[in-house]
Amino acid sequence: NFSDMFCAISGETPIGEAVVSRSTGLLFDKKTLLSKFSSDSGSDFYTCPITQATLSVHDDLITVKANKSVKPRPVTSHSIPSLLSLFQNEWDECVLETFTLRQHLEATRQELAQSLYQHEAACRTIARLMVERDQALSLVQQLTASGFAKVGAEGGAGTISSAVVVEDNEMDTAPSAEGAASVDAPLAANVLDEINDTCKALSANRKTRRQAAEKNSVDKATMATLGKGDTKTVSPHKSDKATTVTCVAAKSLPGNGSGFILSGSTDKNAILTSIETGKVIAKLTGHSKKVSAVSFLDPFHLHSEAKEDLLADCATLLTASADKSVKIWSLDVSSGKYSASVSFEDHSSDVTGITVHPTCKYLVSCTSDGCWKFLDMSAGVSLRALYTAGDGITACSFHPDGLILGTGGVSGSVRVWDVREAGVEPAKTCVGHTEAVNSLSFSENGYLLASGSQDQTVRIWDLRKMTCVQTLEVGSSAVNAVAFDVSGTYLAVGGGGEGGGDVQVKVVKDWSQSAIISKAHSKPVSGLAWGNSTASSLVSCSLDRTIKVHYCTGV
């Protein structure tokens, strides 16, 4: 058995054919010998690795014939400890191989998850672009039909500029009044004077006004108890499953615990409810589709004096609807009933939001087709209409001084407008959100703007630098409502959390969490409003058809 014999070249047992040299008596592996020491004399000769002599393959090499049985295990493997050691080594190799396979599996899973995430993000982007495309096509059709399209100078014939100003295409059906504006006309001189005078007065008194509000506002320790005290729940709207509360506003008299809640719903009605008793005071019926926005004229009497009678103090109410209309409701003091005294029905699409100017004489409405209008409440006419092509407007809000208007779009952009300017472009466009902006709120300090978005974040914009100074991650659900309190100390956030039913309060400046009411509602929060000027109560409404008033303890 040549298993105990070794090749003179490799020092190992020959694997192939073993041969012995006649002249040297050494054992070689024939294949190794001929491959490494072939002679230049031809294939029948080789060079001996020992003597360096040229020898004949046929004459010098003798083939060794042996029994090619399997080599037995070494003697050291015959004992039980040795066998256990061998088995342990084999087990370790199996475990190591399994671990390596699991590592590869985990890496593959991560790559798959990343690919699926990118695919989902791409699908969302494509869906948003398709919506924007449809809106743009719809707007082009409206402009073409109305004949008021502004043709871009650089685009040539048949192209439309990225932002065009359009006169109301249904103005002939609206009440005519002297001073109604034409396409992109600046506001009348008397309107501009009112806006400028109001701005100057409010700017001059801002510091005093804010100091008084901060003095009356609850401290941080008290705010931390929000929702831990009493919570009142009212459900004034229909209780069927198809009905949801879409928006809410609140009003209370200074130093008076009583107040009113004005809410809108998919049942096409707006309802005025007493906070103290929970009873329905008035039901505003007149819209043909869901009510998308509601507002009191001056909830916290920042620009007007309070009346002794709370109901008389709510003599004017405002509602907007998906039926393309905005209505102003006036109270008949003698009968105690409300009626629609003014109705703006010349919008070209669903009205998504309204905001009252600090003069309490004008308001702005915004629509899903990208239009915002400056409306004269007393005359009942639109003084200005402006379209932002390709981006529907989902929210709007006036700056506390009344010079600046903020709008939020379907694309996630936040635009800031100077209402006095007749230009078609905003003063600034703030880009940061990746999905639609659902809510906007200006702080009383005059330089902060909060935006809540479908992308589950709240962004804080500094108007002095026109940049995002803070991004608040508030959970895994869309943010549907944001609201600064009167003092500008706290920011209320509706949505976020898990399921969108949370109500949170952030402290301005350090943006720490002051209070959180987890699962305040069983469905997403759709609206928020501070219950009073001291920030001791907060009103929230939800798609679960309920309206809740959350109180701080010890107030």
C-alpha positions in Angstrom: 0.0 0.0 0.0 1.7 3.2 -1.2 -0.4 5.3 1.2 2.7 5.2 3.5 5.0 6.2 0.6 5.5 9.8 -0.4 6.3 11.6 -3.6 9.9 12.9 -3.7 8.7 16.2 -5.1 5.6 17.1 -3.1 6.3 15.1 0.0 2.7 13.8 -0.1 1.1 10.5 -1.0 0.7 10.3 -4.8 -2.9 11.0 -5.8 -2.6 9.8 -9.3 -0.3 7.2 -10.9 2.8 6.4 -8.8 6.1 5.6 -10.5 9.6 4.6 -9.3 12.8 5.7 -11.1 15.2 2.9 -12.0 18.2 5.1 -11.7 17.4 6.8 -8.4 14.9 4.5 -6.7 12.7 7.4 -5.7 8.9 7.5 -5.8 7.1 10.2 -7.9 3.6 11.2 -8.8 3.9 10.7 -12.6 1.6 13.7 -13.4 3.5 16.0 -11.2 6.9 14.8 -12.4 6.1 15.2 -16.1 4.3 18.6 -15.7 7.1 20.2 -13.8 10.3 18.4 -15.1 9.6 17.7 -18.8 12.7 17.7 -20.9 13.5 19.8 -23.9 14.4 16.6 -25.8 10.7 15.7 -26.2 7.7 14.3 -24.4 9.4 10.9 -24.0 12.1 12.3 -21.7 12.2 14.1 -18.4 14.8 15.8 -16.2 15.4 14.0 -12.9 14.7 16.5 -10.1 17.5 14.9 -8.1 20.4 14.3 -10.5 19.3 16.7 -13.2 20.0 14.0 -15.7 17.8 13.6 -18.8 16.1 10.2 -18.6 13.6 8.2 -20.8 10.1 8.0 -19.5 9.6 4.5 -20.9 12.9 3.0 -19.8 13.5 4.7 -16.5 10.0 4.9 -14.8 8.3 1.8 -13.4 4.6 2.0 -12.5 3.8 1.0 -9.0 0.7 -1.1 -8.6 -1.0 -1.0 -5.2 -4.4 -1.5 -3.6 -6.2 1.9 -3.8 -8.3 1.4 -0.7 -9.6 4.3 1.4 -7.1 5.7 3.8 -8.2 4.8 7.3 -8.7 7.3 10.0 -5.6 8.2 12.0 -5.1 6.4 15.3 -6.0 9.6 17.2 -9.6 9.4 15.9 -10.3 6.0 17.3 -10.9 7.1 20.9 -14.2 8.6 22.1 -12.7 12.0 23.1 -11.1 12.3 19.6 -14.4 11.4 17.9 -16.2 14.0 20.1 -13.6 16.6 19.1 -14.1 15.8 15.4 -17.9 16.0 15.8 -17.5 19.3 17.7 -15.4 20.7 14.8 -18.0 19.6 12.3 -20.8 21.1 14.4 -18.9 24.4 14.7 -18.5 24.5 10.9 -22.3 23.9 10.5 -23.2 26.6 12.9 -20.8 29.1 11.3 -22.2 28.3 7.9 -25.8 28.7 9.3 -24.8 32.1 10.8 -23.4 33.2 7.5 -26.5 32.2 5.7 -28.7 34.1 8.2 -26.5 37.2 7.7 -27.0 37.0 4.0 -30.8 36.5 4.5 -31.0 39.6 6.8 -29.1 41.7 4.3 -31.4 40.5 1.5 -34.5 41.3 3.6 -33.2 44.8 4.2 -32.6 45.3 0.5 -36.1 44.1 -0.2 -37.6 46.4 2.4 -35.7 49.4 1.0 -36.9 48.5 -2.6 -40.5 48.2 -1.4 -40.2 51.6 0.4 -38.8 53.3 -2.7 -41.5 51.7 -4.8 -44.2 53.0 -2.4 -42.7 56.5 -2.4 -42.6 56.5 -6.2 -46.2 55.5 -6.3 -47.2 58.3 -4.0 -45.2 60.8 -6.0 -46.8 59.6 -9.2 -50.3 59.8 -7.7 -49.6 63.4 -6.5 -48.3 64.4 -9.9 -51.3 62.9 -11.6 -53.6 64.9 -9.3 -51.6 68.1 -10.1 -51.8 67.3 -13.8 -55.6 66.9 -13.6 -55.9 70.1 -11.6 -53.8 71.9 -14.2 -55.8 70.5 -17.1 -59.0 71.5 -15.3 -57.7 75.0 -14.7 -56.6 75.4 -18.3 -60.1 74.3 -19.4 -61.7 76.9 -17.0 -59.4 79.7 -18.2 -60.0 78.8 -21.9 -63.7 78.7 -21.4 -63.8 82.0 -19.5 -61.5 83.8 -21.9 -59.4 85.4 -19.1 -56.3 83.3 -19.5 -53.1 85.3 -19.4 -50.9 84.0 -22.2 -47.2 83.7 -21.1 -45.0 86.2 -23.0 -42.1 83.8 -23.3 -44.1 80.6 -23.9 -45.5 81.7 -27.2 -49.1 81.3 -28.4 -51.2 78.8 -26.7 -49.2 78.6 -23.5 -50.3 79.8 -20.1 -48.0 81.3 -17.5 -47.3 79.3 -14.3 -49.3 81.7 -12.2 -52.2 83.7 -13.7 -54.7 86.0 -12.2 -58.3 85.5 -13.3 -61.4 87.5 -12.8 -64.4 85.6 -11.4 -65.9 83.8 -14.4 -69.3 84.0 -12.8 -69.1 87.6 -11.6 -72.1 88.4 -13.7 -74.3 86.3 -11.4 -72.9 87.8 -8.2 -74.3 91.0 -6.7 -72.7 94.0 -8.5 -71.2 96.7 -6.4 -69.0 99.7 -7.0 -65.4 98.9 -6.4 -65.5 95.3 -7.5 -62.1 94.5 -8.9 -61.1 93.4 -12.4 -58.3 91.0 -13.3 -55.2 91.5 -11.1 -56.3 95.0 -10.2 -54.8 96.4 -7.0 -57.1 96.9 -4.1 -58.9 100.2 -3.9 -57.1 103.1 -2.1 -59.6 103.1 0.8 -59.2 99.4 1.3 -55.4 99.7 1.3 -55.6 102.6 3.7 -57.7 100.5 6.1 -55.2 97.6 5.9 -52.2 99.8 6.4 -53.7 101.7 9.3 -54.7 98.5 11.0 -51.3 97.0 10.5 -49.6 100.1 12.0 -51.9 100.1 15.1 -51.5 96.4 15.7 -47.7 96.4 15.2 -47.3 99.3 17.6 -49.3 97.6 20.3 -47.9 94.1 19.7 -45.4 94.1 22.6 -48.0 95.4 25.1 -50.7 93.1 23.8 -48.4 90.1 24.0 -47.2 90.9 27.5 -50.7 91.1 28.7 -51.6 87.8 27.0 -48.5 86.1 28.6 -49.5 87.4 32.0 -53.0 86.0 31.7 -51.9 82.8 30.1 -51.5 79.6 32.2 -47.9 78.7 33.2 -46.1 75.6 31.9 -46.8 73.5 35.0 -50.5 74.2 34.6 -50.4 73.5 30.8 -48.9 70.1 31.6 -52.2 69.1 33.2 -54.3 69.7 30.1 -56.6 66.9 29.6 -56.1 65.6 33.1 -58.9 67.8 34.4 -62.5 67.8 33.3 -63.3 67.0 29.7 -66.6 67.8 28.2 -67.9 65.9 25.2 -70.6 67.1 22.9 -72.0 65.5 19.7 -74.4 68.1 18.1 -74.3 66.6 14.6 -75.9 63.5 13.2 -74.9 60.3 14.8 -74.9 58.1 11.6 -71.7 56.5 10.5 -71.4 58.7 7.4 -71.2 61.9 9.4 -67.9 63.4 10.6 -67.1 66.7 12.2 -64.7 68.5 9.8 -63.9 71.8 11.5 -64.4 73.8 14.8 -64.0 77.3 16.2 -64.5 78.5 19.8 -65.4 81.8 21.5 -65.7 82.9 25.2 -66.0 86.1 27.0 -63.0 87.4 29.0 -63.2 86.2 32.6 -66.3 84.2 31.8 -66.2 80.4 31.9 -69.1 80.1 29.4 -68.6 80.2 25.7 -69.7 78.8 22.3 -68.4 76.2 19.9 -69.1 76.6 16.2 -68.6 73.3 14.3 -69.0 72.1 10.7 -69.8 68.7 9.4 -70.3 66.4 6.4 -74.1 66.6 7.2 -74.0 70.0 5.4 -74.8 72.0 8.6 -72.9 74.3 11.0 -74.0 74.2 14.6 -73.5 76.7 17.4 -73.3 74.9 20.7 -73.0 76.1 24.3 -69.8 75.0 26.0 -71.4 75.3 29.5 -74.6 73.3 28.8 -73.8 71.4 25.7 -77.1 72.4 24.1 -77.5 73.5 20.5 -78.0 77.2 20.3 -78.4 77.6 16.5 -78.3 75.3 13.5 -77.1 77.0 10.3 -78.7 75.2 7.3 -78.1 76.3 3.8 -75.1 74.6 2.3 -75.6 71.7 -0.1 -72.3 69.9 0.6 -70.1 69.4 3.6 -69.0 72.4 5.6 -65.2 72.7 5.3 -64.4 75.7 7.5 -66.1 77.8 10.2 -65.1 81.0 12.0 -66.2 83.6 14.5 -65.6 87.2 13.5 -63.1 87.9 16.4 -62.9 85.0 18.8 -60.7 86.6 21.5 -61.6 90.2 21.0 -58.2 91.2 19.8 -59.7 93.8 17.4 -63.1 94.5 19.0 -64.7 95.1 22.4 -66.7 92.3 24.0 -70.4 92.7 24.6 -72.1 91.7 27.8 -74.4 89.3 26.1 -72.4 86.4 24.8 -74.9 85.5 22.1 -75.0 89.1 20.9 -71.2 88.9 20.9 -71.5 86.1 18.3 -73.8 88.1 16.1 -71.7 87.3 13.0 -70.7 83.7 12.0 -68.8 82.5 8.9 -68.9 79.2 7.1 -67.4 77.7 4.0 -68.4 74.6 2.1 -67.5 72.2 -0.7 -70.5 73.6 -2.5 -68.2 76.4 -3.7 -69.8 79.0 -1.4 -68.9 81.1 1.7 -71.8 82.4 3.8 -71.9 85.1 6.5 -74.6 84.5 9.1 -76.2 87.4 11.0 -78.1 87.2 14.3 -81.6 88.7 14.6 -81.4 89.7 18.2 -85.2 90.0 18.6 -85.8 86.4 17.4 -82.5 84.9 18.4 -82.2 83.2 14.9 -79.4 83.4 12.4 -79.9 83.9 8.6 -77.4 84.1 5.7 -77.0 87.8 5.2 -74.3 87.5 2.6 -73.4 84.5 0.3 -70.3 84.4 -2.0 -71.2 81.7 -4.5 -68.9 82.6 -7.4 -66.1 80.2 -6.5 -65.0 77.8 -9.2 -64.2 74.9 -6.9 -64.6 73.5 -3.4 -63.9 76.1 -0.7 -61.2 74.6 1.6 -60.6 77.4 4.1 -61.4 80.9 5.2 -59.6 83.5 7.4 -60.8 86.8 8.7 -58.7 90.0 8.3 -58.0 91.9 11.5 -60.2 94.8 10.3 -63.1 92.4 10.7 -64.4 93.8 7.4 -62.7 91.5 4.9 -61.9 87.8 4.6 -60.0 85.5 2.3 -61.3 82.2 1.0 -59.3 79.5 -0.7 -60.3 76.8 -3.0 -59.1 73.3 -4.1 -58.4 74.6 -7.7 -55.6 76.9 -6.4 -57.6 80.2 -6.1 -57.7 82.6 -3.2 -60.1 85.6 -3.0 -60.2 88.8 -1.0 -63.8 89.3 -0.1 -65.6 92.4 1.2 -68.1 91.1 3.8 -70.3 94.2 3.9 -70.5 94.8 0.1 -70.7 91.1 -0.6 -68.3 91.2 -3.5 -64.8 89.8 -4.3 -62.2 92.5 -4.5 -59.5 90.3 -5.8 -59.1 86.8 -7.2 -55.8 85.0 -7.8 -55.0 81.6 -9.2 -51.9 79.5 -8.5 -52.0 77.0 -11.4 -51.1 73.4 -10.7 -51.4 73.5 -6.9 -54.7 73.4 -5.1 -54.9 75.5 -1.9 -55.8 73.5 1.2 -55.4 76.0 4.0 -55.1 79.8 4.5 -54.4 82.2 7.5 -53.9 85.9 8.0 -50.9 87.3 9.8 -51.9 89.0 13.1 -51.1 92.4 11.5 -53.1 91.7 8.4 -50.5 92.5 5.7 -49.4 88.9 5.1 -51.5 85.9 4.0 -50.3 82.4 4.2 -51.6 79.6 2.0 -50.8 75.9 2.0 -50.9 73.7 -1.1 -51.5 70.1 -2.1 -47.9 69.9 -3.2 -46.7 70.7 0.3 -45.6 74.2 -0.4 -46.3 77.1 1.9 -46.7 80.5 0.1 -46.6 83.9 1.8 -48.4 86.7 0.0 -48.5 90.5 0.5 -52.2 91.2 0.1 -51.5 94.8 -1.0 -49.4 93.8 -4.0 -51.1 93.0 -7.3 -48.4 90.7 -8.5 -49.2 87.1 -9.5 -46.3 85.6 -7.6 -46.1 85.2 -3.8 -43.6 87.1 -1.7 -42.0 83.8 -0.7 -42.6 80.1 -1.3 -41.4 77.9 1.5 -40.6 74.3 0.5 -40.1 71.5 3.0 -43.3 69.4 3.3 -43.5 66.3 1.0 -47.3 66.1 1.1 -50.3 68.4 1.3 -50.4 71.1 4.0 -53.6 70.7 6.1 -53.4 73.6 8.5 -51.6 77.0 9.0 -51.3 79.2 12.1 -49.4 82.5 12.6 -48.0 83.3 16.1 -48.9 86.5 17.8 -45.2 87.3 18.1 -45.4 88.2 14.4 -42.5 86.2 13.0 -43.4 82.5 13.4 -45.7 80.4 11.1 -46.6 76.8 11.8 -47.7 74.4 9.2 -49.2 70.9 9.7 -49.0 68.4 6.9 -50.1 65.1 5.6 -46.4 64.0 5.8 -46.8 63.6 9.6 -44.7 66.6 10.5 -45.1 70.2 11.8 -42.8 72.8 10.4 -42.0 76.1 12.0 -41.1 78.9 9.6 -39.2 82.1 10.6 -40.7 84.9 8.5 -37.7 87.1 9.1 -35.4 84.6 7.3 -38.1 82.8 5.4 -36.6 79.5 6.4 -37.7 76.4 8.4 -36.2 76.7 11.9 -37.8 73.6 13.4 -39.4 70.3 12.2 -41.5 68.5 14.7 -42.0 64.8 14.3 -45.3 64.1 16.1 -46.2 60.5 15.2 -47.1 58.2 12.4 -50.3 59.9 11.3 -51.1 63.1 9.4 -51.3 66.4 11.2 -54.7 67.9 10.4 -54.6 71.0 12.7 -52.2 73.4 14.3 -53.0 76.5 16.4 -50.9 79.0 18.3 -52.5 80.4 21.5 -53.2 84.1 21.9 -49.9 84.7 23.8 -47.8 82.8 21.3 -46.4 80.7 24.1 -48.0 77.3 23.1 -48.7 75.5 19.9 -51.5 73.0 19.8 -51.2 70.1 17.3 -54.1 67.8 16.3 -53.2 64.5 14.7 -49.9 62.6 14.7 -49.5 59.8 17.2 -50.9 56.4 16.3 -54.2 56.6 14.4 -54.2 60.5 14.4 -56.4 60.8 17.5 -53.8 62.6 19.7 -53.8 66.2 20.9 -50.4 67.6 21.7 -49.2 71.0 23.0 -45.7 72.2 22.4 -43.8 75.0 24.2 -42.6 77.7 21.8 -38.9 78.4 21.6 -37.6 75.0 22.9 -40.5 73.1 21.3 -40.6 70.6 24.2 -43.7 68.6 24.8 -45.9 70.4 27.4 -49.0 68.2 27.3 -50.2 65.2 25.3 -53.6 63.7 25.3 -53.1 60.2 23.8 -56.1 58.9 21.8 -58.2 61.9 22.7 -60.4 60.7 19.9 -61.0 57.3 18.4 -60.5 58.6 14.9 -58.2 61.4 13.5 -58.5 64.9 14.9 -59.9 67.2 12.2 -59.8 70.6 13.9 -58.5 72.5 16.9 -59.3 75.8 18.6 -58.2 77.3 21.9 -61.2 77.7 24.2 -60.2 81.0 25.7 -57.4 83.7 25.7 -55.7 82.2 28.8 -55.0 78.9 27.1 -56.6 77.0 29.9 -58.9 75.0 27.6 -58.6 73.5 24.2 -61.4 72.4 21.9 -60.9 69.5 19.4 -63.1 67.8 16.9 -62.7 64.5 15.1 -63.9 62.2 12.4 -65.5 60.2 15.3 -68.3 62.8 15.3 -67.4 64.2 18.7 -66.3 67.6 19.9 -64.3 67.7 23.2 -63.3 70.5 25.5 -60.1 69.7 27.4 -59.4 71.7 30.6 -56.3 72.2 32.7 -56.6 71.2 36.4 -56.8 73.9 39.1 -58.0 76.6 36.7 
